[in-house]
């Protein structure tokens, strides 16, 4: 299904607002509520998307951002093995975004670097 650029931009703007709420909740130590927001975002924005077949670098990167947030919550809850799995999944979708992209994206590179730093806090 072909989606308009405006539709994708609106989706990403809505998701950005949701991620901002998640970050705020994490900063306040409200991990249960933050994880509920993460799950709501998954259901709202990614439930009907087959991410394995997705060709939109923006959607793939947005999904990786959401995975990073989930991983950070899991780390804060000392669920390091689960966090590691989520961070590795985020890396996989960032790599896929790199493959489908026609441009180098400094934001994606920065996100990948952040996730690699977070992975260092996870068990081998």
N, C-alpha and C positions, 0 to 999 in steps of 0.2 A: 504494500500500500504506500503510495506516494503522499507525503505530508508537506504542507506548505512551510516555508521558512518562518512565517509569522506564527504558525501553530507551535513549531519547535521552540521558538524564542519565548513564547508565553509559557510553555511547559517548563522551560529551564528557569525562567524568572520565578514561577510559582515554587519550583523545587528549591531554588536559592533561598527563598523566604523560609521554607521548611527547615533547611539546613541551618539557617541562622537561629531558629528556635531551638534546634537540637544542640547547637554549640552553647547557647545561653543556659540551657538546662544542665549540660555537662559541667559548665563552670560553676553552677550552683550546687553541684553534687546530686542532682536529681536524675540518677541514672535509670531508674525504672521508667520514669516519664519520658526521658530522652529515647530510650529503646522503643517505647510505644510510638513515639513520633517517627522513628526510623522505620518501624514496621508499617505504619500508616503511609509513609512516603513510598515504600516498596509497593504496597498494594495500589496506591493511587497512580503512580507514574510508571511502574515497570511490570505490573501484573500481566498486561496484555501484550507485552513485547517479548519476542524470542531473542534474547540477548546474544545467543550463539550465532544468530543469523543477522543481527543488527549491523547496518552499514553507516549509521550516523555517528561520527566521531564525538559530537556533542553529547548524545545520549549515553554513549559508552563511558565518556569521561564523567558525566553526571552520576552514573551508576557507581563508578569507582569512588567518587567523592562520598557518596552515601555509605559505601562499604568502609571507607576510612573512618567515618564517624562511628559506625557500628563497632569497628575494631577498637577505637579509642575508648568507647564505653566498656567493652569487654576487658580491656587492659585495666581500666580504673576499678573494675570489679574483681581484679586479680584472676581473670579467666584467660590466662596467657596462651594456652593451646588453641582455644577457640578464636582468640584475637589473631593469632598467627595465620590460621586458615582463612580468616576474612581478609587480612592484609594481602595474602598471596593471591586470593581471588581478585582483589582490587588491582594488583599488579598485572594479572592476566588480562583484565579488561582495558587497562591503560595500554598494554602492548597491542591489543587488538585495535584500539583507537589510533595508535601510531601507524598500524598497517593500512587502515582504511583512509587515513588522512592524506591530504595532498600537501599539507603545510606543516612545518615545525611549529609546535606550540609550547612556548615557555611555561605557561601555566600547567600544562600536562607534565612537563619535565620537573617542575617544582613539586607537584603533587607526588610524583613517583619518588623523588628524593625524600619527601616527608614520610612516605610510607616505608621506605628503606630504613630510615632512622627509627621508626616505630618498631619495625621488625627486629631491630637489635635488642629490644626490651623483651622479646619473646624467646622461649626456650628453643634450643637446637632441635 
